[in-house]
């Protein structure tokens, strides 16, 4: 740091201010950054952490990185954090309350400046511990009843389900099955039902198939069960895209076509589903906006030294129509 200061013609404290992101005059900032680049200076993050009490690290809990939705979320959060000069510490909760608690206890020594928690599976039971954490905490992609004790940045999941249902109704479908990760995705199913209710129709409980596995194999098994239960089925709504991929396979293996015989609509718009055949109609989430809002809310709390504002921000999803949905065969 002394060498950088000498090269830039400033005091060591000025270099420290630049490295820590404090405001300095633009011309001074330019000279210091030039000197840093020329000398290849790298701040000692451990020493800075001991001196300032800040680690420049934000923790992120996700249920799993095997789920493509959460792997995309991790990338979005990391992109936003890096843009603010922060590092990411990632942990998976595995939908397990006990595992979540272990992670929280490990963070109790304040090894992070803040914590972002994605998804509510396996986390809701630990809300008291999250509320009492020594660092700011925010929740996002939260689908259950939002807590009043912590800020939440999420998606209007019920409206997302409504968009899927409205799309199927506009195409003319009325004989629709649902394959769902229940009870976690109940708001998505509720939204779909509301869209059908707008037209005086209902989706019977016998048409809702809970998946025993939260993956393509689970979607395949539930999709096959739905097709066997009602051979006249014209559409399947899956509460996330991986289940929808399994449902498409179930339709094809039954000797039918997607969407010629059975339409399939998914949920999440993960990267892969735009490339499969047929490309999947799905609900698209503003993942980047959700990550950005949640991270910036946390970093404002870190900078101010005060807990984050207990807001509930619900972002609006959108329908992305591709090749896997069409009018029912009876209408063709």
Beta strands, then each sheet from edge to edge (+ up, - down):
strand 1: 57-62
strand 2: 87-92
strand 3: 114-118
strand 4: 136-140
strand 5: 151-155
strand 6: 176-180
strand 7: 208-210
strand 8: 235-238
strand 9: 263-265
strand 10: 282-284
strand 11: 312-315
strand 12: 318-320
sheet 1: 2+ 1+ 3+ 4+ 5+ 11+
sheet 2: 7+ 6+ 8+ 9+
sheet 3: 10+ 12-
end
